[in-house]
């Protein structure tokens, strides 16, 4: 059971009802990019403090392996198909 505003998840049209999922990924890119960016920032600070000799390797690994994936996070868009049977 989830407590939420039902107006966002239940749509009425005449005698028909459309249910929209409570959990969805819309806006995931907007959420993930700053979270991942901040995580890398914090990790670099910790690495610089405890293992400064590894900072250059971390930066190189980011550029060669992670940056492309990080920058290619896709947006998710939902399309609710409403076909009512008579």
PyMOL commands that set and color helices and strands:
alter all, ss='L'
color gray80, all
select helices_A, chain A and resi 6-8+28-50+52-71
alter helices_A, ss='H'
color red, helices_A
select strands_A, chain A and resi 10-13+16-19
alter strands_A, ss='S'
color yellow, strands_A
deselect
rebuild
show_as cartoon
